[in-house]
Amino acid sequence: MTKDQKVVAIQEIKDLLQDAKVVYVADLEGLNAGKSSDFRRQAFKQNIKVKVVKNTLLQKAMEQIDGVDYSEMFPSFKGNSALMIAETANAPAKLIQGFRKKEEKPALKSAFVQETFYVGDNNLDMLANIKSREEMIGEIIGLLQSPIQRVVSALQNKSETVEAQAEEAAPVVEETPAAEAPEAAAESTEETSAE
């Protein structure tokens, strides 16, 4: 690779990394062409960018990125490396996990997710269990709705209870004068006949 080609390759990697919030580096070594194509196809469907890179070029590109110090990831850059960029924090980890049900590879080398570094394949399960932004928002909305639903339910139950009490009380009030009326009429009749 010529010096100019290296400069172009580094710039391409920098362009991918520039605003990336989710960066994974995986080992795809050992996957044949068909399996590698299948992995890329699945990544594309999940909106994950995959680029096989040279470790030295990846490191140089990362060193030139402002705002993030990727140096914790550098020791994991050995052998074949594939850079994975995604919007969803757990998407690349889930893709790797799903693919590994049938294959030994890919393996996670390192990741930068939610401003935290994860180095080593032993972090794959933890990364796969990170909630995505959409999942977090859904949970928050659910938590916010729960008290509101309880208040609305309580108010509905209270209004139904008040209505039921009013209905129960109303007939009693109406029946009482009607029941007293014949007695009162009988009393007045008795008083009249006694005189």
C-alpha positions in Angstrom: 0.0 0.0 0.0 1.5 3.4 -1.0 1.7 6.3 1.3 -1.1 8.1 -0.6 -3.4 5.0 -0.3 -2.7 4.9 3.4 -3.7 8.6 3.8 -6.9 7.9 1.9 -7.6 4.8 4.0 -7.0 6.7 7.3 -9.3 9.5 6.1 -12.1 7.0 5.3 -11.8 5.5 8.8 -11.8 9.0 10.4 -14.9 9.9 8.4 -16.6 6.8 9.9 -15.5 7.5 13.4 -16.0 11.3 13.4 -19.4 11.4 15.1 -19.7 7.8 16.1 -21.2 7.0 19.5 -21.1 3.2 19.1 -17.8 1.7 17.9 -17.0 -2.0 17.9 -13.8 -3.7 16.7 -14.4 -7.4 15.9 -12.3 -10.3 14.7 -13.8 -11.9 11.5 -10.7 -14.1 10.8 -11.7 -17.6 9.9 -15.0 -16.7 8.2 -15.0 -17.8 4.6 -16.3 -15.5 1.8 -19.9 -16.7 2.0 -20.1 -16.4 5.8 -18.4 -13.0 5.7 -20.9 -11.8 3.1 -23.8 -13.1 5.2 -22.4 -11.2 8.2 -22.1 -8.0 6.2 -25.6 -8.5 4.8 -27.1 -8.9 8.3 -25.2 -5.9 9.5 -26.5 -3.8 6.6 -30.1 -4.8 7.5 -29.5 -3.6 11.1 -28.0 -0.3 9.9 -24.5 -1.3 11.1 -21.5 -0.2 9.0 -18.8 -2.8 8.7 -15.3 -2.1 7.4 -12.4 -4.5 7.4 -9.3 -2.4 8.4 -5.6 -2.7 9.0 -4.8 -2.3 12.7 -2.1 0.3 12.2 -4.4 2.5 10.0 -7.3 2.1 12.4 -5.0 3.2 15.3 -3.7 6.2 13.4 -7.2 7.3 12.5 -8.4 6.9 16.1 -5.4 9.0 17.3 -6.5 11.8 15.0 -10.1 11.9 16.3 -10.8 14.9 18.5 -12.8 14.5 21.7 -12.3 10.7 22.3 -9.1 9.0 23.5 -9.4 5.5 22.0 -6.1 4.4 23.4 -7.7 1.8 25.7 -8.7 -0.1 22.6 -5.3 -0.2 20.9 -3.9 -3.3 22.7 -6.8 -5.4 21.2 -5.8 -4.5 17.6 -4.1 -7.8 16.6 -4.9 -10.0 13.7 -7.8 -9.4 11.4 -10.0 -6.4 12.5 -13.4 -5.3 11.4 -14.7 -1.8 12.4 -18.4 -1.8 13.2 -20.2 1.6 13.6 -23.9 1.7 14.7 -26.5 4.0 16.1 -27.9 1.5 18.6 -25.6 0.6 21.4 -26.4 -3.1 21.6 -27.0 -3.9 17.9 -23.4 -5.0 16.9 -23.2 -7.2 20.1 -26.5 -8.8 19.3 -25.4 -9.4 15.7 -22.2 -11.0 16.8 -24.0 -13.2 19.4 -26.6 -14.3 16.8 -23.9 -15.1 14.3 -21.9 -17.1 16.9 -24.8 -19.5 17.5 -23.6 -21.2 14.3 -19.9 -20.1 14.1 -16.9 -19.7 16.3 -16.3 -16.1 15.0 -16.8 -13.2 15.0 -15.2 -12.3 18.3 -15.3 -9.0 20.0 -12.0 -7.3 20.4 -13.1 -4.0 22.0 -15.9 -1.5 21.9 -16.6 2.1 22.8 -20.3 2.4 23.8 -22.0 5.2 25.8 -18.6 6.8 26.5 -17.3 3.6 28.1 -14.6 1.2 26.8 -15.1 -2.5 26.8 -12.0 -4.7 25.9 -12.3 -8.4 25.3 -14.8 -10.9 24.1 -15.9 -11.5 27.7 -17.9 -8.2 27.5 -20.1 -9.4 24.7 -23.0 -10.5 26.9 -23.0 -7.3 28.9 -22.9 -5.2 25.7 -25.8 -7.2 24.2 -27.9 -6.4 27.3 -27.3 -2.7 27.1 -30.7 -1.1 26.4 -31.1 0.9 23.2 -32.2 4.5 23.3 -35.7 3.4 22.0 -36.0 0.7 24.7 -35.0 3.2 27.4 -37.5 5.8 26.2 -40.2 3.1 26.1 -39.4 2.1 29.7 -39.5 5.7 30.9 -42.8 6.4 29.2 -44.2 3.2 30.8 -43.0 4.3 34.2 -44.4 7.8 33.7 -47.8 6.4 32.5 -48.1 3.9 35.3 -48.8 6.5 38.1 -51.1 8.5 35.7 -53.0 5.3 34.9 -53.4 4.6 38.6 -54.7 8.1 39.3 -57.2 7.9 36.4 -58.3 4.4 37.5 -58.7 5.6 41.1 -60.7 8.6 39.9 -62.9 6.5 37.7 -63.5 4.0 40.5 -64.2 6.9 42.9 -66.7 8.4 40.5 -68.3 5.0 40.0 -68.5 4.5 43.7 -70.0 7.9 44.3 -72.6 7.3 41.6 -73.4 3.8 43.0 -73.7 5.3 46.5 -76.0 8.1 45.2 -78.1 5.5 43.4 -78.3 3.4 46.5 -79.1 6.4 48.7 -81.7 7.8 46.3 -84.2 4.9 46.4 -83.9 4.7 50.2 -84.8 8.4 50.5 -87.7 8.0 48.0 -89.0 4.8 49.7 -88.9 6.1 53.2 -91.5 8.9 52.7 -93.7 6.5 50.7 -93.4 3.9 53.6 -94.2 6.5 56.2 -97.1 7.9 54.3 -99.4 4.9 54.7 -98.5 4.8 58.4 -99.1 8.5 58.8 -102.4 8.0 56.9 -103.3 5.1 59.2 -102.4 7.2 62.3 -104.5 10.1 61.1 -107.4 7.7 60.5 -107.1 6.2 63.9 -106.9 9.6 65.5 -110.0 10.7 63.6 -112.0 7.6 64.5 -111.0 7.9 68.2 -112.4 11.4 68.4 
